[in-house]
């Protein structure tokens, strides 16, 4: 394309993006009406934050600690929690904090407002580059790379994540939940891996993990059409693990994270790593790692505490050592 046509092309892309955003807004009005009819007074759109606590225009990721859980909240509800590069960088920093804080044993990924996320704000991303917001900058400064929330490159996280999704969960929303370990979805959640509708392909892990969870044909049905699917379909395909009523996903995800955090954390991480090895490298790799994993666990203070708690018929009091 010649330089003289480039401004015209950019203008056309900007108009197309605005049309997409309008389509999402109109679709949300429709789903709100459907959910009100279905749930009556049980459904009310999530209210936005008070003016004094509004997120900046580029959005933000909030992090708070609840016991041993790190609760990570996507916060840009005025824009359907559409991801900006700043938000993706903050999300990576939040996952890195979870990974390196010895007092945090499990993470929760949730979202503010009526939707989990409508996807990336494409006009702010270079789609030819990987979704590694912090990687290049950190390496250039001699810093270690942050944990990738999409779990597609090293360093990999070792601690579990429970995701709570609701409303619209499109594109990177699906990829973030598939990168998590347990997913809770609300009835009425709408899913779509719609990149093919915009001349793109999914590049945050969906083309890999949808096949892992649902098999080739089931994955291709949704990847190649960009069609929407509902929460019942997501449950059937193994993309989510539990369905709850509208408004209950965040509380349920925190409850599961708290339950995970009651267990011996070294054993939790070893169990997760064993399953990950089997999935990515085959059962033989997981079996070969058993002896070293078991030696590490048997030498831990938590194993001794687990035996004591069993003999004394009480819950274990674990330290992560």
C-alpha positions as CSV (number, residue, x, y, z in Angstrom):
1,X,0.0,0.0,0.0
2,X,1.3,3.4,-0.9
3,X,2.0,6.1,1.7
4,X,-0.8,8.3,0.2
5,X,-3.4,5.7,0.9
6,X,-2.2,4.9,4.5
7,X,-4.2,7.8,6.3
8,X,-7.3,6.7,4.4
9,X,-6.7,3.1,5.5
10,X,-6.2,4.1,9.2
11,X,-9.4,6.2,9.0
12,X,-11.3,3.2,7.7
13,X,-10.0,0.9,10.5
14,X,-10.9,3.5,13.1
15,X,-14.5,3.7,11.8
16,X,-14.7,-0.1,11.8
17,X,-13.5,-0.3,15.4
18,X,-16.1,2.3,16.5
19,X,-18.8,0.2,14.7
20,X,-17.6,-2.9,16.6
21,X,-17.8,-1.0,19.9
22,X,-21.3,0.1,19.1
23,X,-22.3,-3.4,18.2
24,X,-21.1,-4.6,21.6
25,X,-23.1,-1.8,23.4
26,X,-26.3,-2.7,21.5
27,X,-25.7,-6.4,22.3
28,X,-25.4,-5.7,26.0
29,X,-28.7,-3.9,26.0
30,X,-30.3,-7.0,24.5
31,X,-28.7,-9.4,27.0
32,X,-29.6,-7.2,30.0
33,X,-33.2,-7.3,28.8
34,X,-33.1,-11.1,28.4
35,X,-31.6,-11.6,31.8
36,X,-34.2,-9.4,33.5
37,X,-37.0,-11.5,31.9
38,X,-35.3,-14.7,32.9
39,X,-34.2,-13.9,36.5
40,X,-36.6,-11.1,37.4
41,X,-35.5,-9.3,40.6
42,X,-32.6,-11.7,40.9
43,X,-30.9,-9.8,38.1
44,X,-29.6,-6.3,38.2
45,X,-26.7,-4.9,36.2
46,X,-23.6,-4.4,38.3
47,X,-23.3,-0.7,39.4
48,X,-20.3,1.3,38.4
49,X,-17.9,2.6,41.0
50,X,-18.5,6.0,42.7
51,X,-17.0,9.0,40.9
52,X,-14.3,9.2,43.6
53,X,-13.0,5.8,42.7
54,X,-13.3,5.7,38.9
55,X,-10.5,4.0,37.1
56,X,-8.3,6.1,34.7
57,X,-9.4,6.2,31.0
58,X,-6.8,3.5,30.1
59,X,-8.2,1.2,32.8
60,X,-6.5,-0.5,35.7
61,X,-6.0,-3.8,37.5
62,X,-6.8,-3.7,41.2
63,X,-5.1,-6.2,43.6
64,X,-6.2,-6.9,47.2
65,X,-5.3,-9.7,49.6
66,X,-8.0,-11.8,51.3
67,X,-6.3,-14.2,53.7
68,X,-4.0,-16.4,51.6
69,X,-5.7,-15.3,48.3
70,X,-4.7,-12.6,45.9
71,X,-7.8,-11.1,44.4
72,X,-7.1,-9.6,41.0
73,X,-9.8,-7.4,39.5
74,X,-10.1,-6.1,35.9
75,X,-11.4,-2.5,36.3
76,X,-12.5,-0.6,33.2
77,X,-16.3,-1.2,33.2
78,X,-17.2,2.0,31.2
79,X,-15.4,0.3,28.2
80,X,-16.7,-3.2,28.9
81,X,-13.3,-3.9,30.5
82,X,-11.7,-3.7,27.1
83,X,-7.9,-4.4,27.6
84,X,-5.3,-1.7,27.0
85,X,-1.6,-2.3,27.0
86,X,-1.4,-0.6,30.4
87,X,-3.9,-3.1,31.8
88,X,-2.2,-6.1,30.4
89,X,1.1,-4.9,31.9
90,X,-0.6,-4.4,35.3
91,X,-2.2,-7.8,35.1
92,X,1.3,-9.4,34.5
93,X,2.6,-7.5,37.5
94,X,-0.3,-8.8,39.6
95,X,0.4,-12.4,38.6
96,X,4.1,-11.8,39.4
97,X,3.2,-10.5,42.8
98,X,1.1,-13.6,43.5
99,X,3.9,-15.9,42.3
100,X,6.7,-14.3,44.4
101,X,4.8,-13.5,47.7
102,X,5.3,-16.4,50.0
103,X,2.2,-15.4,52.0
104,X,-0.1,-15.8,49.0
105,X,-1.1,-19.3,48.0
106,X,-3.9,-18.9,45.4
107,X,-5.2,-16.2,43.0
108,X,-8.6,-15.1,41.9
109,X,-9.2,-13.3,38.6
110,X,-12.5,-11.4,38.4
111,X,-13.9,-8.2,36.8
112,X,-15.7,-5.1,37.9
113,X,-19.0,-4.1,36.2
114,X,-21.5,-6.1,34.1
115,X,-18.9,-7.8,32.0
116,X,-15.7,-9.8,32.3
117,X,-14.2,-8.3,29.2
118,X,-15.2,-7.5,25.6
119,X,-11.5,-8.2,24.5
120,X,-8.5,-6.1,23.5
121,X,-8.9,-2.5,22.5
122,X,-7.2,-3.3,19.1
123,X,-6.4,0.2,18.1
124,X,-3.9,0.4,21.0
125,X,-2.1,-2.9,20.2
126,X,0.5,-3.9,17.7
127,X,-1.1,-7.2,16.6
128,X,2.1,-8.4,14.9
129,X,3.8,-8.5,18.3
130,X,3.2,-11.1,21.1
131,X,0.9,-10.1,23.9
132,X,3.9,-9.7,26.3
133,X,3.4,-6.2,27.5
134,X,6.3,-6.2,30.0
135,X,8.7,-8.7,28.4
136,X,10.7,-6.5,26.0
137,X,10.9,-3.5,28.3
138,X,12.0,-5.6,31.3
139,X,14.6,-7.5,29.4
140,X,15.9,-4.2,27.9
141,X,16.4,-2.9,31.4
142,X,18.0,-6.1,32.7
143,X,15.0,-7.0,34.8
144,X,13.4,-10.5,34.9
145,X,10.2,-10.9,32.8
146,X,6.9,-10.8,34.6
147,X,4.7,-13.8,34.7
148,X,2.6,-14.1,31.6
149,X,-1.1,-14.2,32.5
150,X,-1.8,-16.2,29.4
151,X,0.8,-18.8,30.5
152,X,2.4,-19.1,27.1
153,X,6.0,-18.4,27.9
154,X,8.5,-18.6,30.8
155,X,8.6,-17.8,33.6
156,X,5.5,-19.9,34.3
157,X,3.4,-19.4,37.4
158,X,3.3,-22.3,39.9
159,X,0.3,-21.1,42.0
160,X,-3.3,-21.8,41.0
161,X,-5.8,-19.2,39.7
162,X,-9.6,-19.4,40.0
163,X,-11.4,-17.2,37.4
164,X,-14.9,-15.8,37.7
165,X,-16.5,-14.8,34.5
166,X,-19.9,-13.1,33.7
167,X,-21.7,-11.0,31.1
168,X,-19.6,-10.7,28.0
169,X,-16.4,-12.8,27.9
170,X,-14.9,-12.4,24.5
171,X,-11.5,-13.1,22.9
172,X,-8.8,-12.5,25.5
173,X,-11.4,-13.1,28.2
174,X,-11.7,-16.7,27.1
175,X,-7.9,-17.0,26.8
176,X,-7.4,-15.7,30.3
177,X,-9.9,-18.1,31.7
178,X,-8.5,-21.1,29.8
179,X,-5.1,-20.2,31.2
180,X,-6.6,-20.3,34.7
181,X,-7.0,-23.6,36.7
182,X,-10.7,-23.4,37.7
183,X,-13.4,-21.3,36.1
184,X,-16.7,-20.3,37.5
185,X,-19.2,-18.8,35.1
186,X,-22.6,-17.1,35.7
187,X,-25.7,-18.2,33.9
188,X,-26.2,-15.9,30.9
189,X,-22.5,-15.4,30.2
190,X,-21.8,-14.9,26.5
191,X,-18.6,-16.3,25.0
192,X,-17.1,-15.6,21.6
193,X,-13.6,-16.2,20.1
194,X,-14.5,-13.8,17.3
195,X,-11.1,-12.8,15.8
196,X,-11.9,-14.4,12.5
197,X,-14.8,-12.0,12.1
198,X,-12.2,-9.1,12.1
199,X,-9.6,-10.7,9.9
200,X,-7.4,-11.9,12.8
201,X,-6.7,-15.2,14.6
202,X,-6.7,-15.9,18.3
203,X,-3.1,-15.5,19.5
204,X,-3.5,-15.6,23.3
205,X,-3.8,-19.4,23.6
206,X,-7.3,-20.2,22.5
207,X,-6.2,-22.2,19.4
208,X,-4.2,-24.4,21.7
209,X,-6.3,-24.8,24.8
210,X,-9.7,-25.1,23.2
211,X,-8.4,-28.2,21.4
212,X,-6.9,-29.5,24.6
213,X,-10.2,-29.1,26.5
214,X,-12.8,-29.9,23.9
215,X,-11.2,-31.8,21.1
216,X,-10.5,-30.8,17.5
217,X,-14.0,-30.6,16.1
218,X,-15.5,-28.8,19.1
219,X,-12.7,-26.3,19.1
220,X,-12.9,-25.6,15.3
221,X,-16.7,-25.1,15.6
222,X,-16.2,-21.9,17.5
223,X,-12.7,-20.8,16.4
224,X,-13.5,-20.9,12.7
225,X,-16.9,-19.2,12.9
226,X,-16.5,-16.7,15.7
227,X,-20.0,-17.6,16.7
228,X,-21.2,-16.9,20.2
229,X,-21.8,-19.8,22.6
230,X,-23.5,-19.8,26.0
231,X,-22.5,-20.8,29.5
232,X,-24.1,-24.3,29.2
233,X,-22.0,-25.0,26.1
234,X,-18.9,-23.7,27.9
235,X,-19.6,-26.1,30.7
236,X,-20.2,-29.0,28.4
237,X,-16.9,-28.4,26.5
238,X,-14.9,-28.2,29.7
239,X,-14.1,-24.5,29.4
240,X,-15.7,-23.8,32.7
241,X,-16.1,-26.0,35.7
242,X,-19.2,-24.6,37.5
243,X,-22.2,-22.5,36.6
244,X,-23.8,-20.2,39.2
245,X,-26.6,-17.8,39.3
246,X,-26.2,-14.2,38.1
247,X,-24.1,-12.2,40.6
248,X,-22.6,-15.2,42.4
249,X,-19.4,-16.0,40.4
250,X,-17.0,-13.7,42.2
251,X,-18.0,-15.0,45.7
252,X,-17.9,-18.6,44.5
253,X,-14.5,-18.2,43.0
254,X,-13.1,-16.6,46.2
255,X,-14.6,-19.5,48.2
256,X,-12.9,-22.1,46.0
257,X,-9.6,-20.2,46.2
258,X,-9.9,-20.1,50.0
259,X,-10.6,-23.8,50.1
260,X,-7.4,-24.4,47.9
261,X,-5.4,-22.2,50.3
262,X,-6.4,-24.3,53.3
263,X,-4.4,-27.2,51.8
264,X,-0.6,-27.7,52.0
265,X,0.7,-25.2,49.4
266,X,3.8,-27.2,48.4
267,X,1.5,-30.2,47.7
268,X,-0.9,-28.1,45.8
269,X,1.8,-26.7,43.5
270,X,3.4,-30.2,43.0
271,X,0.0,-31.6,42.1
272,X,-0.6,-28.8,39.6
273,X,2.9,-29.2,38.1
274,X,2.5,-33.0,37.7
275,X,-0.8,-32.5,35.8
276,X,0.8,-29.8,33.7
277,X,3.8,-32.0,32.8
278,X,1.4,-34.8,31.7
279,X,-0.6,-32.5,29.6
280,X,2.4,-30.7,27.9
281,X,5.1,-33.4,27.8
282,X,3.1,-36.6,28.2
283,X,2.4,-39.1,31.1
284,X,6.0,-40.4,30.9
285,X,7.4,-37.0,31.9
286,X,5.0,-36.7,34.8
287,X,5.9,-40.2,36.0
288,X,9.6,-39.5,35.7
289,X,9.2,-36.4,37.9
290,X,7.4,-38.3,40.8
291,X,10.5,-39.3,42.7
292,X,12.0,-35.8,43.0
293,X,8.6,-34.3,43.8
294,X,7.9,-36.8,46.5
295,X,11.4,-36.4,48.0
296,X,10.8,-32.6,48.2
297,X,7.4,-33.1,49.8
298,X,8.5,-35.7,52.3
299,X,11.3,-33.4,53.5
300,X,8.9,-30.5,54.1
301,X,7.5,-29.3,57.4
302,X,4.1,-29.3,55.9
303,X,4.2,-33.1,55.4
304,X,5.1,-33.6,59.0
305,X,2.2,-31.3,60.0
306,X,-0.1,-33.2,57.7
307,X,0.7,-36.5,59.5
308,X,0.3,-34.8,62.9
309,X,-3.1,-33.3,61.9
310,X,-4.3,-36.7,60.7
311,X,-3.3,-38.4,63.9
312,X,-4.8,-35.6,66.0
313,X,-8.0,-35.5,63.8
314,X,-7.8,-31.8,63.1
315,X,-7.2,-29.5,60.1
316,X,-3.6,-29.0,59.1
317,X,-1.9,-25.7,59.9
318,X,0.5,-25.3,57.0
319,X,3.3,-22.9,56.5
320,X,4.5,-23.5,52.9
321,X,7.8,-24.9,54.2
